[in-house]
């Protein structure tokens, strides 16, 4: 609700709800400025992570369109969640724009584009045999070029510990402009994420954009260990994928996940300096990350067709 309250004064917020009863229950809680900008869609979902199974929007010379990737619940980990792969097709009558079906397994959180010919991703996810075992690296790169309109694919190695998506990019590195990338970095050498994130930082500093120019890489701290429960039910043992990099860029605001950690203010300050034209708002996501994701995972931006 806090996310919608922060977004609704400045833009339309489309919310998927299972049924009319759920819609009415949510409406009664929408007591904030801009609540008239909430649009409800009675489309049942099993899980909340629409970034991964929802429409992947595109802007081209032909206008607005979207990709409808195959969603296999992060490498066939959760059989019951595969039903969410139907959501993009069910949105077709609402969106009324062309829908492409690439025919390969892909999640929105596994790819990050800069709008200037580059897509950033990880080998841990896209080259994982639980996604598209019939495709090699060059074939996956060609699919990305064909269906994202990019000319260059940038590869990092691994994602953070506790990430059941097998290394989604939106927890470790994000474009904040065509030439700037924020990179999650762990400074504690004893932390299991230290080596992984230092390697990603090194790789990013070596990368170049579609025109051969090096990126400006800005370090973003990590929020330490946020732990959940193990399969046996023990508390405070299984690490959760908490990261400040899982922020959402909106029209007038940027929503940043925070976790009650001393690094929260520093992360907000870094992101605010990068988005001087937007207000950066911290949202407590410690309860949300227990579901294995935060703000970027639960959202999906839709470009304004007027600007397509």
VOBA-1610 file (N, C-alpha, C; in pm, whole numbers, padded with zeros to 5 digits, always signed):
BEGIN
Unk+00082-00120+00000Unk+00000+00000+00000Unk+00087+00127+00000Unk+00199+00123+00073Unk+00288+00239+00075Unk+00347+00266-00062Unk+00372+00162-00137Unk+00425+00180-00272Unk+00322+00249-00360Unk+00198+00204-00356Unk+00094+00267-00436Unk+00071+00411-00395Unk+00076+00437-00265Unk+00055+00574-00215Unk+00165+00668-00265Unk+00286+00616-00280Unk+00397+00698-00328Unk+00389+00722-00478Unk+00333+00628-00552Unk+00329+00636-00698Unk+00205+00706-00753Unk+00090+00680-00692Unk-00038+00722-00749Unk-00053+00873-00772Unk+00006+00962-00690Unk-00010+01105-00719Unk+00051+01147-00852Unk+00139+01066-00909Unk+00214+01107-01028Unk+00189+01022-01151Unk+00122+00910-01138Unk+00104+00821-01252Unk-00007+00720-01226Unk-00052+00659-01334Unk-00150+00552-01323Unk-00083+00427-01266Unk-00147+00366-01170Unk-00098+00242-01111Unk-00197+00131-01145Unk-00152+00035-01223Unk-00235-00079-01259Unk-00212-00192-01160Unk-00319-00239-01100Unk-00309-00341-00996Unk-00389-00464-01037Unk-00325-00580-01038Unk-00395-00704-01067Unk-00450-00761-00938Unk-00579-00794-00938Unk-00643-00855-00822Unk-00715-00981-00866Unk-00731-01075-00775Unk-00787-01205-00812Unk-00934-01199-00850Unk-01010-01111-00782Unk-01153-01109-00806Unk-01213-00979-00754Unk-01344-00965-00771Unk-01415-00844-00729Unk-01407-00823-00579Unk-01415-00931-00502Unk-01407-00921-00356Unk-01274-00862-00312Unk-01167-00910-00374Unk-01034-00858-00342Unk-01023-00711-00382Unk-01078-00678-00498Unk-01074-00540-00543Unk-01141-00446-00443Unk-01259-00483-00397Unk-01330-00398-00303Unk-01255-00384-00171Unk-01191-00493-00127Unk-01116-00489-00003Unk-00997-00393-00015Unk-00933-00393-00131Unk-00819-00303-00152Unk-00867-00159-00167Unk-00976-00139-00238Unk-01029-00003-00256Unk-01053+00067-00123Unk-01102-00005-00026Unk-01133+00056+00104Unk-01007+00105+00175Unk-00891+00053+00133Unk-00765+00092+00196Unk-00692+00202+00119Unk-00744+00236+00004Unk-00679+00339-00080Unk-00726+00478-00038Unk-00679+00523+00076Unk-00718+00654+00130Unk-00599+00749+00123Unk-00551+00773+00002Unk-00434+00859-00013Unk-00450+00942-00140Unk-00370+01048-00149Unk-00374+01136-00266Unk-00341+01058-00391Unk-00423+01080-00496Unk-00400+01011-00622Unk-00465+00875-00631Unk-00542+00836-00531Unk-00604+00703-00533Unk-00695+00682-00654Unk-00742+00794-00713Unk-00825+00781-00834Unk-00743+00731-00952Unk-00611+00729-00939Unk-00524+00680-01046Unk-00495+00531-01037Unk-00556+00464-00940Unk-00540+00319-00929Unk-00639+00253-01025Unk-00589+00167-01112Unk-00672+00093-01207Unk-00668-00055-01170Unk-00784-00111-01143Unk-00792-00251-01101Unk-00821-00341-01221Unk-00755-00457-01222Unk-00776-00556-01329Unk-00799-00691-01263Unk-00917-00747-01285Unk-00949-00877-01225Unk-00883-00989-01306Unk-00755-01009-01280Unk-00676-01114-01344Unk-00606-01191-01233Unk-00647-01314-01207Unk-00587-01391-01098Unk-00438-01416-01119Unk-00362-01409-01011Unk-00220-01442-01011Unk-00193-01536-00894Unk-00089-01616-00907Unk-00051-01705-00798Unk+00048-01636-00706Unk+00139-01561-00764Unk+00242-01494-00686Unk+00248-01347-00726Unk+00327-01268-00653Unk+00326-01122-00672Unk+00436-01071-00763Unk+00527-01155-00808Unk+00648-01107-00875Unk+00627-01083-01025Unk+00546-00982-01056Unk+00509-00955-01196Unk+00628-00909-01280Unk+00735-00862-01218Unk+00854-00828-01295Unk+00902-00948-01377Unk+00887-01066-01320Unk+00940-01186-01384Unk+00845-01252-01483Unk+00717-01256-01450Unk+00623-01324-01540Unk+00537-01229-01623Unk+00542-01101-01593Unk+00455-01005-01660Unk+00508-00961-01795Unk+00437-00869-01860Unk+00479-00819-01992Unk+00610-00742-01984Unk+00696-00764-02080Unk+00823-00693-02094Unk+00805-00590-02205Unk+00781-00464-02169Unk+00743-00361-02266Unk+00860-00315-02352Unk+00825-00278-02476Unk+00921-00232-02576Unk+00870-00103-02638Unk+00962-00016-02677Unk+00927+00104-02752Unk+01009+00104-02879Unk+00941+00113-02992Unk+01011+00112-03120Unk+00945+00205-03219Unk+00991+00198-03343Unk+00935+00285-03447Unk+00787+00254-03472Unk+00746+00132-03440Unk+00606+00095-03460Unk+00518+00127-03342Unk+00575+00187-03236Unk+00497+00221-03119Unk+00526+00128-03003Unk+00431+00114-02914Unk+00446+00032-02793Unk+00410-00113-02823Unk+00485-00206-02764Unk+00459-00349-02778Unk+00514-00417-02653Unk+00499-00549-02645Unk+00560-00619-02532Unk+00593-00763-02566Unk+00696-00814-02495Unk+00734-00954-02506Unk+00658-01036-02403Unk+00617-01152-02444Unk+00553-01250-02355Unk+00648-01370-02351Unk+00745-01364-02258Unk+00841-01473-02243Unk+00775-01595-02181Unk+00839-01708-02187Unk+00795-01828-02114Unk+00846-01815-01971Unk+00758-01835-01875Unk+00795-01830-01733Unk+00785-01971-01675Unk+00897-02025-01629Unk+00895-02161-01573Unk+00926-02164-01424Unk+00889-02054-01357Unk+00904-02043-01211Unk+01049-02065-01168Unk+01137-01984-01229Unk+01278-01980-01191Unk+01343-02119-01196Unk+01334-02178-01315Unk+01400-02306-01334Unk+01325-02424-01277Unk+01191-02419-01289Unk+01105-02530-01244Unk+01115-02557-01093Unk+01137-02450-01016Unk+01147-02467-00871Unk+01011-02476-00802Unk+00909-02409-00861Unk+00779-02401-00795Unk+00669-02433-00898Unk+00628-02555-00904Unk+00534-02601-01007Unk+00406-02520-01008Unk+00352-02489-00889Unk+00224-02420-00882Unk+00231-02276-00932Unk+00350-02218-00934Unk+00365-02079-00976Unk+00376-02063-01127Unk+00391-02172-01199Unk+00404-02164-01344Unk+00278-02109-01411Unk+00166-02114-01343Unk+00040-02063-01399Unk+00046-01914-01427Unk+00137-01844-01358Unk+00150-01700-01381Unk+00205-01668-01519Unk+00256-01768-01589Unk+00304-01746-01725Unk+00190-01706-01819Unk+00064-01728-01777Unk-00052-01694-01859Unk-00088-01545-01852Unk-00033-01474-01755Unk-00074-01336-01730Unk-00051-01242-01849Unk+00064-01242-01915Unk+00083-01150-02028Unk-00020-01167-02139Unk-00056-01291-02170Unk-00157-01314-02274Unk-00293-01264-02228Unk-00323-01279-02100Unk-00452-01233-02049Unk-00461-01080-02046Unk-00347-01014-02047Unk-00346-00868-02049Unk-00360-00811-02190Unk-00355-00897-02289Unk-00356-00852-02428Unk-00478-00767-02462Unk-00595-00808-02417Unk-00718-00733-02447Unk-00724-00599-02374Unk-00646-00586-02267Unk-00641-00460-02193Unk-00537-00365-02252Unk-00423-00418-02287Unk-00313-00335-02336Unk-00332-00291-02480Unk-00388-00379-02562Unk-00420-00346-02703Unk-00298-00298-02781Unk-00185-00365-02758Unk-00063-00339-02834Unk-00008-00474-02878Unk+00080-00476-02978Unk+00134-00604-03025Unk+00203-00683-02914Unk+00183-00815-02917Unk+00244-00905-02819Unk+00332-01005-02894Unk+00460-01007-02858Unk+00554-01099-02921Unk+00577-01219-02829Unk+00593-01335-02887Unk+00620-01456-02811Unk+00755-01514-02855Unk+00863-01478-02787Unk+00996-01526-02825Unk+01012-01677-02815Unk+00934-01740-02726Unk+00939-01885-02714Unk+01053-01938-02630Unk+01119-01850-02554Unk+01225-01897-02465Unk+01193-01856-02322Unk+01252-01927-02225Unk+01233-01896-02085Unk+01314-01771-02049Unk+01247-01677-01987Unk+01313-01552-01949Unk+01231-01485-01840Unk+01300-01417-01749Unk+01231-01339-01646Unk+01276-01194-01655Unk+01183-01103-01627Unk+01215-00961-01636Unk+01326-00917-01543Unk+01336-00982-01427Unk+01441-00944-01332Unk+01579-00991-01370Unk+01586-01071-01477Unk+01716-01124-01519Unk+01785-01037-01623Unk+01714-00934-01672Unk+01770-00849-01777Unk+01753-00702-01739Unk+01851-00622-01777Unk+01851-00478-01748Unk+01903-00405-01870Unk+01823-00316-01930Unk+01864-00245-02051Unk+01893-00098-02020Unk+01978-00037-02105Unk+02011+00105-02084Unk+01943+00197-02185Unk+01860+00140-02275Unk+01791+00221-02374Unk+01881+00274-02483Unk+02006+00227-02486Unk+02102+00273-02586Unk+02182+00155-02641Unk+02113+00042-02659Unk+02175-00071-02727Unk+02235-00179-02642Unk+02230-00166-02509Unk+02294-00266-02423Unk+02193-00335-02332Unk+02216-00463-02306Unk+02143-00537-02204Unk+02245-00601-02111Unk+02219-00594-01982Unk+02306-00648-01879Unk+02237-00768-01814Unk+02310-00878-01795Unk+02251-00998-01737Unk+02360-01079-01668Unk+02326-01201-01621Unk+02424-01287-01555Unk+02430-01425-01619Unk+02549-01482-01617Unk+02567-01617-01667Unk+02497-01718-01577Unk+02498-01692-01447Unk+02435-01785-01353Unk+02290-01810-01387Unk+02220-01707-01435Unk+02078-01721-01466Unk+02055-01765-01610Unk+02098-01685-01705Unk+02061-01711-01844Unk+02130-01832-01904Unk+02244-01872-01850Unk+02312-01991-01901Unk+02283-02114-01815Unk+02194-02099-01720Unk+02158-02211-01632Unk+02080-02316-01712Unk+02117-02444-01702Unk+02045-02548-01777Unk+01899-02564-01737Unk+01857-02502-01627Unk+01715-02511-01589Unk+01629-02406-01660Unk+01689-02327-01751Unk+01613-02229-01827Unk+01598-02275-01974Unk+01703-02261-02051Unk+01697-02296-02194Unk+01814-02387-02231Unk+01811-02513-02186Unk+01925-02602-02206Unk+01959-02629-02352Unk+01863-02606-02442Unk+01886-02631-02584Unk+01960-02517-02653Unk+01980-02406-02582Unk+02044-02289-02641Unk+02182-02266-02580Unk+02281-02234-02663Unk+02411-02197-02611Unk+02417-02045-02591Unk+02530-01997-02544Unk+02544-01855-02511Unk+02518-01765-02631Unk+02573-01801-02746Unk+02556-01718-02866Unk+02411-01714-02911Unk+02340-01825-02896Unk+02199-01829-02935Unk+02113-01745-02840Unk+02146-01749-02712Unk+02073-01666-02615Unk+02099-01519-02643Unk+02223-01486-02674Unk+02255-01347-02709Unk+02175-01302-02830Unk+02161-01389-02929Unk+02086-01351-03049Unk+01939-01328-03017Unk+01884-01410-02928Unk+01743-01390-02887Unk+01725-01255-02819Unk+01819-01220-02733Unk+01812-01091-02665Unk+01820-00975-02764Unk+01908-00989-02861Unk+01922-00884-02963Unk+01795-00874-03048Unk+01739-00989-03083Unk+01620-00989-03169Unk+01498-00933-03100Unk+01479-00966-02972Unk+01354-00931-02905Unk+01364-00812-02809Unk+01485-00762-02786Unk+01500-00640-02706Unk+01551-00523-02789Unk+01590-00550-02913Unk+01640-00444-02999Unk+01774-00390-02955Unk+01855-00474-02889Unk+01987-00431-02844Unk+02093-00482-02941Unk+02211-00426-02931Unk+02322-00469-03016Unk+02436-00530-02935Unk+02430-00517-02803Unk+02540-00567-02720Unk+02487-00628-02591Unk+02537-00748-02558Unk+02498-00818-02436Unk+02617-00816-02340Unk+02593-00768-02219Unk+02697-00757-02117Unk+02671-00863-02009Unk+02773-00943-01980Unk+02757-01057-01889Unk+02832-01038-01758Unk+02760-01047-01646Unk+02823-01063-01516Unk+02820-01212-01481Unk+02883-01249-01370Unk+02894-01391-01335Unk+02775-01439-01250Unk+02774-01398-01123Unk+02677-01452-01029Unk+02600-01344-00955Unk+02486-01387-00900Unk+02406-01300-00815Unk+02435-01326-00668Unk+02357-01263-00582Unk+02383-01271-00438Unk+02332-01401-00376Unk+02388-01430-00261Unk+02347-01549-00188Unk+02201-01536-00144Unk+02130-01649-00145Unk+01991-01650-00102Unk+01891-01620-00211Unk+01942-01585-00331Unk+01854-01551-00442Unk+01810-01679-00514Unk+01683-01716-00497Unk+01635-01840-00558Unk+01607-01826-00707Unk+01634-01707-00764Unk+01616-01688-00908Unk+01742-01726-00986Unk+01845-01770-00917Unk+01972-01805-00981Unk+02044-01683-01037Unk+02049-01578-00960Unk+02133-01464-00997Unk+02070-01357-01081Unk+01951-01309-01043Unk+01890-01199-01118Unk+01974-01072-01108Unk+01981-01002-01221Unk+02061-00881-01231Unk+02006-00768-01144Unk+01874-00767-01120Unk+01815-00652-01050Unk+01845-00646-00901Unk+01925-00742-00851Unk+01973-00736-00714Unk+02120-00697-00707Unk+02187-00685-00823Unk+02331-00662-00818Unk+02380-00543-00900Unk+02315-00511-01012Unk+02361-00399-01094Unk+02245-00342-01175Unk+02235-00208-01177Unk+02124-00142-01246Unk+02173-00022-01325Unk+02119-00004-01444Unk+02144+00119-01518Unk+02063+00232-01455Unk+02127+00345-01434Unk+02054+00464-01390Unk+02055+00571-01499Unk+02134+00547-01603Unk+02133+00626-01725Unk+02203+00541-01830Unk+02211+00590-01951Unk+02273+00511-02058Unk+02418+00478-02029Unk+02486+00565-01953Unk+02629+00546-01929Unk+02664+00523-01783Unk+02564+00516-01694Unk+02591+00498-01552Unk+02527+00368-01501Unk+02602+00296-01419Unk+02554+00172-01359Unk+02581+00176-01210Unk+02480+00145-01129Unk+02506+00126-00986Unk+02532-00022-00964Unk+02631-00051-00883Unk+02673-00188-00858Unk+02672-00216-00709Unk+02599-00317-00667Unk+02596-00356-00526Unk+02732-00413-00488Unk+02788-00362-00378Unk+02921-00403-00334Unk+02918-00431-00184Unk+02971-00545-00146Unk+02983-00580-00005Unk+03126-00551+00041Unk+03140-00471+00147Unk+03273-00432+00194Unk+03330-00526+00301Unk+03244-00608+00360Unk+03289-00701+00464Unk+03351-00824+00397Unk+03482-00841+00414Unk+03553-00951+00349Unk+03508-01088+00399Unk+03445-01093+00515Unk+03399-01221+00570Unk+03260-01258+00520Unk+03194-01164+00455Unk+03059-01190+00403Unk+03067-01277+00277Unk+02975-01371+00264Unk+02978-01463+00150Unk+02954-01392+00016Unk+02897-01272+00021Unk+02875-01197-00103Unk+02996-01115-00145Unk+03098-01108-00059Unk+03210-01019-00087Unk+03278-01050-00220Unk+03326-01172-00239Unk+03399-01208-00360Unk+03311-01197-00484Unk+03187-01242-00474Unk+03093-01238-00587Unk+03075-01095-00638Unk+03049-01004-00545Unk+03019-00866-00583Unk+03145-00789-00623Unk+03258-00822-00564Unk+03383-00759-00607Unk+03417-00800-00750Unk+03390-00925-00785Unk+03413-00970-00922Unk+03322-00897-01019Unk+03196-00881-00983Unk+03103-00807-01069Unk+03147-00663-01087Unk+03196-00601-00981Unk+03245-00464-00989Unk+03362-00454-01086Unk+03455-00550-01077Unk+03570-00550-01167Unk+03526-00564-01313Unk+03432-00654-01338Unk+03384-00675-01474Unk+03314-00551-01529Unk+03233-00487-01447Unk+03161-00367-01492Unk+03258-00255-01530Unk+03366-00242-01454Unk+03463-00137-01483Unk+03535-00161-01614Unk+03538-00287-01659Unk+03604-00321-01785Unk+03510-00311-01904Unk+03380-00311-01880Unk+03282-00314-01988Unk+03270-00180-02059Unk+03225-00188-02184Unk+03198-00067-02262Unk+03057-00074-02320Unk+03003+00041-02354Unk+02869+00047-02410Unk+02870+00013-02558Unk+02756+00033-02624Unk+02744-00005-02765Unk+02837+00075-02856Unk+02884+00190-02806Unk+02975+00274-02885Unk+03121+00261-02842Unk+03145+00169-02747Unk+03282+00145-02703Unk+03330+00232-02589Unk+03240+00307-02526Unk+03278+00394-02414Unk+03260+00320-02281Unk+03352+00342-02189Unk+03340+00281-02057Unk+03225+00345-01978Unk+03165+00264-01894Unk+03056+00313-01809Unk+03114+00381-01685Unk+03034+00469-01626Unk+03063+00518-01492Unk+02996+00422-01395Unk+03073+00360-01309Unk+03020+00260-01216Unk+03017+00319-01075Unk+02899+00323-01016Unk+02880+00380-00883Unk+02852+00268-00785Unk+02930+00262-00677Unk+02913+00155-00579Unk+02794+00183-00487Unk+02718+00079-00462Unk+02602+00085-00374Unk+02624-00018-00263Unk+02610+00021-00136Unk+02636-00075-00027Unk+02530-00185-00021Unk+02559-00286+00056Unk+02464-00393+00083Unk+02407-00378+00223Unk+02289-00434+00248Unk+02227-00420+00381Unk+02261-00530+00480Unk+02377-00594+00460Unk+02415-00701+00552Unk+02328-00824+00535Unk+02328-00908+00635Unk+02252-01033+00629Unk+02111-01014+00682Unk+02013-01037+00595Unk+01873-01043+00637Unk+01835-01190+00624Unk+01798-01252+00735Unk+01779-01397+00735Unk+01633-01435+00755Unk+01599-01553+00705Unk+01463-01605+00717Unk+01462-01737+00790Unk+01397-01838+00735Unk+01389-01969+00797Unk+01444-02075+00704Unk+01501-02178+00760Unk+01548-02290+00681Unk+01431-02382+00648Unk+01456-02482+00563Unk+01350-02576+00528Unk+01301-02653+00649Unk+01387-02667+00749Unk+01347-02739+00871Unk+01270-02651+00967Unk+01260-02522+00933Unk+01182-02431+01016Unk+01263-02350+01114Unk+01395-02368+01116Unk+01480-02291+01207Unk+01484-02145+01165Unk+01473-02055+01262Unk+01473-01912+01234Unk+01615-01857+01223Unk+01628-01749+01150Unk+01749-01670+01142Unk+01870-01748+01090Unk+01848-01839+00996Unk+01957-01915+00939Unk+01968-01899+00788Unk+01857-01907+00717Unk+01861-01899+00571Unk+01864-01753+00527Unk+01968-01716+00452Unk+01983-01577+00409Unk+01883-01542+00300Unk+01828-01423+00307Unk+01732-01373+00209Unk+01801-01276+00113Unk+01748-01263-00011Unk+01815-01179-00112Unk+01784-01030-00096Unk+01833-00972+00011Unk+01810-00830+00038Unk+01916-00745-00032Unk+01871-00646-00109Unk+01963-00558-00181Unk+01897-00423-00209Unk+01972-00316-00192Unk+01922-00183-00225Unk+01908-00164-00376Unk+01973-00249-00454Unk+01969-00235-00600Unk+01832-00270-00657Unk+01744-00327-00578Unk+01612-00367-00626Unk+01513-00251-00618Unk+01558-00131-00657Unk+01473-00012-00653Unk+01389-00002-00781Unk+01286+00084-00773Unk+01195+00105-00887Unk+01196+00252-00925Unk+01222+00281-01053Unk+01226+00418-01103Unk+01089+00454-01161Unk+01024+00554-01102Unk+00893+00599-01147Unk+00902+00739-01206Unk+00789+00798-01240Unk+00788+00928-01307Unk+00850+01039-01223Unk+00812+01047-01096Unk+00857+01156-01010Unk+00929+01106-00884Unk+00927+00977-00861Unk+00988+00921-00741Unk+01071+00798-00777Unk+01160+00760-00686Unk+01231+00633-00693Unk+01207+00562-00560Unk+01154+00442-00565Unk+01125+00367-00445Unk+01241+00272-00417Unk+01300+00283-00299Unk+01418+00205-00263Unk+01386+00113-00145Unk+01418-00015-00156Unk+01395-00105-00042Unk+01495-00079+00069Unk+01449-00071+00192Unk+01537-00057+00308Unk+01504-00167+00407Unk+01598-00193+00499Unk+01586-00313+00581Unk+01620-00289+00728Unk+01616-00164+00772Unk+01649-00137+00912Unk+01796-00157+00942Unk+01881-00134+00841Unk+02026-00153+00855Unk+02094-00016+00856Unk+02209-00004+00922Unk+02279+00125+00924Unk+02314+00179+00786Unk+02320+00093+00685Unk+02352+00139+00549Unk+02232+00198+00476Unk+02112+00188+00535Unk+01993+00241+00468Unk+02008+00387+00426Unk+02047+00478+00515Unk+02058+00620+00476Unk+02162+00643+00367Unk+02273+00570+00372Unk+02377+00587+00271Unk+02326+00544+00133Unk+02254+00433+00129Unk+02200+00385+00001Unk+02103+00486-00057Unk+02015+00540+00026Unk+01918+00639-00020Unk+01989+00765-00070Unk+02093+00808+00001Unk+02167+00927-00039Unk+02234+00907-00176Unk+02295+00792-00197Unk+02362+00763-00325Unk+02261+00767-00439Unk+02148+00702-00420Unk+02047+00696-00526Unk+01984+00833-00548Unk+01966+00912-00441Unk+01910+01046-00456Unk+02001+01135-00540Unk+02131+01123-00522Unk+02226+01203-00601Unk+02219+01167-00749Unk+02182+01045-00778Unk+02173+01000-00917Unk+02041+01038-00982Unk+01940+01067-00900Unk+01808+01104-00951Unk+01766+01238-00891Unk+01837+01342-00929Unk+01810+01475-00873Unk+01672+01526-00908Unk+01612+01474-01017Unk+01481+01521-01060Unk+01366+01439-01000Unk+01398+01346-00911Unk+01296+01263-00848Unk+01318+01257-00697Unk+01213+01234-00625Unk+01224+01216-00480Unk+01247+01069-00451Unk+01350+01038-00375Unk+01381+00900-00340Unk+01312+00867-00208Unk+01236+00760-00208Unk+01156+00720-00091Unk+01198+00580-00048Unk+01236+00565+00077Unk+01270+00434+00130Unk+01145+00362+00178Unk+01133+00237+00140Unk+01019+00153+00180Unk+01073+00034+00259Unk+01024+00014+00381Unk+01069-00099+00461Unk+01028-00230+00393Unk+01128-00305+00348Unk+01100-00427+00273Unk+01146-00553+00344Unk+01174-00541+00474Unk+01213-00662+00546Unk+01102-00768+00543Unk+00974-00730+00561Unk+00869-00834+00550Unk+00855-00887+00407Unk+00873-00799+00306Unk+00853-00839+00167Unk+00961-00934+00119Unk+01085-00914+00163Unk+01195-00996+00114Unk+01185-01140+00164Unk+01101-01165+00262Unk+01076-01303+00304Unk+01014-01383+00190Unk+00951-01314+00096Unk+00897-01381-00022Unk+00999-01392-00134Unk+01125-01352-00107Unk+01239-01366-00198Unk+01248-01258-00305Unk+01193-01140-00274Unk+01205-01028-00367Unk+01161-00900-00297Unk+01181-00785-00366Unk+01132-00659-00308Unk+01067-00572-00416Unk+01101-00444-00422Unk+01021-00347-00497Unk+01028-00367-00648Unk+01147-00380-00703Unk+01158-00398-00848Unk+01088-00526-00891Unk+01097-00630-00809Unk+01037-00759-00842Unk+00884-00755-00848Unk+00824-00670-00767Unk+00678-00668-00757Unk+00615-00564-00848Unk+00697-00499-00930Unk+00648-00393-01021Unk+00691-00421-01164Unk+00624-00355-01258Unk+00662-00359-01400Unk+00617-00229-01465Unk+00713-00148-01508Unk+00677-00019-01567Unk+00619-00037-01708Unk+00523+00046-01741Unk+00463+00049-01875Unk+00485+00187-01934Unk+00564+00198-02040Unk+00587+00329-02102Unk+00457+00389-02154Unk+00451+00520-02157Unk+00336+00590-02212Unk+00338+00575-02363Unk+00230+00522-02419Unk+00223+00497-02563Unk+00241+00627-02642Unk+00208+00740-02581Unk+00222+00868-02651Unk+00367+00903-02682Unk+00458+00841-02606Unk+00599+00869-02626Unk+00669+00757-02702Unk+00592+00658-02746Unk+00652+00545-02817Unk+00696+00589-02957
//
